[in-house]
């Protein structure tokens, strides 16, 4: 999202509060420094958008897997050993030439952690949660620099604690013949939220 003085102050305040809470929990013996480090390691390496990228890249190159993913995302992800808390009931939405999907949680910040990791701060902000519903095309263009043509339908999906959506972005042009492993770096977190496209391949 476009940075403003207010948003920067808010992020700084959130960071300071998290650090203070972490220090207090360690001081009181509720958790250890090692436990904090382990949690950070899990969300950096064991869950997160790199896993969602693997799923999308496989779907782009494996039509049978893609069909299973669109039919039952949680089961298809489980085939790849991906799942867990906040991913029990996931639905994947396919972007096409005529339909573009975006996810939001208008009540809080429900999000498919196993494939996208922790939600970015802007996803949790009231500004995004309210504006993306009212004016998705405008928010994409103004806040993310992502312009959707007028002839493309935009659908906004509201995630909940029972059902978490995420997006399979369109495969970039010029990627014919690329393997799933080569495609993975092109799949970004924002493209799986629907606020950006998949990255173009390097020239």
N, C-alpha and C positions, 0 to 999 in steps of 0.2 A: 504494500500500500504506500501511497505517497507519504513521505515523512513530513511531519509538522512538528513545531516546537512542543505542542501538547503531547503528541504521540511519543516523542523522544523522552519527555519528562516522565510519562507514564511507564515506559519500558525501563527507564532508570530506576524508578521507584519500585517496580515489580522485582527487578534484579536485587536491589538492596534488601527488600523484604524477604526474598527467598534465602539470601545469604544469612540474614539475621536469624531466620527460622531454623536453617540448617545448623548454625552455630549453637543455638539454644537446645536443639534436640541432642546434639552431641554432648554438650555440657551436662545435660540432665541424664545422660546415659540411655536415652531412648534408642539411639542408633549410633553407630561408630563411623569414623572417617572411611574405613574400609567398605562399609555398607553403602555409603554415599557414592564412593568411587565405583562400586560394582553396579549400582543402579545407573550411573552415567554411562558405564561401559555397555550395559544392556541396550540402552536407547541409542547409543552411537553405532553399535555393531550388530546387535542381534535382532532388533526390530527397527523399522524405519523405512523411508522411501526407497532405499536401495532394494528392499525386498519386493515392494510394489513394482519397481522397475523390472525386476526379474519376471514377475508374473505377466506384466504387459508385453514385454519383449517376447516371451514364449507365445502369448496369444497372437501376436502379430505374425509369427512364423509357423504356428501350428493350428490350423483351422479346427481340428477336433477338440483341442484343449480350449480354444476360444469359445466354442459352442458350450462346453461344460462350464466355463467361467461365467458366461452370461446367464446360464441356466441356474447355477448354484455356486456363487462366488466363494463361499466359505469352504465348501467341499473341494472345489478345484484348487484353492490355495493350500488346503490340507494335503493334497497330493504332493505338493512341493515342500511339505514340512512347515508351512507357515500358518499360524493361527494363535489363538489364545485370548486373553482378556481384551475386551472391547472389539473382538473380531468374531464373535459367535454367530452373528447374523449379518452378513455383508451382502451388498448388491452392487454389481459393477454395471455402469452405464456407458454405452458405446457412443463416442462422438462420430458423426458422419459428415458428409458434405452438406447436408441439409438440417442437421440437428446438433446443437452444442449444449452439453450438460454442465451444470455447476452445482457444487454441494455447499451447504451451510447448515448450521444448527441454530435456529432462531431462539431457542430457549437457553442454551448454555454453550457447550463446545463438544458435543458428541462427535466422535471421529474414529475412523478405523485404525487404531494404533498398530496392529501387527504389520500392516502394509505401508503406513504413512508415518509411523513414529508419533511423537507428540505434536499436537497442533501448533502452528505458528501463532505468535501473539495476535496478529491482525485478525486471524480467524475467530478469536474469542472476543474481539472488541464489539461493543454494541453498534458502532458505526457500520461495520461490515455486515453484521447480522441483519440489520434493518434495511440498509440501502440496497444490498444485492437482491433482495426480494422485490423492492419497488422499481429499481432501475438497473437491472443486471447489465445491459449493454453499455450504459453510461459508466458504471463502476469499473467494468473491465477496461474500457478505454481510458478513463481518467486516472484510476489508481494503479492499473497494471500495464498500461500501454498496449493492451491487447484488443484490437479492433475486430469485431465480428460483423461480417457483411449483413446488410439489411434483409437479404433473402434467406438467411439462416435462422431457423427457429431456436430460441434459447429456452431451456427448461431448467428451473431451479428446484433442487431436491432438498428437502428438510430432513436431516438426520435426527435420530432420536436414540434413547438408551436401548431401545429394542431393535432398531434397524439402522445400520450405518452404510451410507452410500460412498462410492468413490468412482472415479472416471477412468475409462480406457481412452486416452487421447488418440487422435488420428495419427496414423503412421506417416512420418515426414516423407516428402517426395525425395527421390534420389537415393533411397535406401534399398532398392531391389538387390537381392543377392547378399545382403548383409546377414550375418548370423545373429541369433538371439543375444549372444554375448556382446557382439558389436553394437547392438541396438540399445542395450541396457542404459548406457550413459546418456542417451537422448531422452529418456523418460524422466521428467522432473517432478518434484513434489507438486509444484503449482499446476502442472498439466494434469495430474491425477485429482486435483481439487476442481479443476476446470477454469482456473483463472489465468491460464497461460497455455501456449502450445507446447508440444514436444519440441525439443531442440533440433535444429537442422544439422545434418552431418557435416563434419569438417570438409573443406574443399580438398 
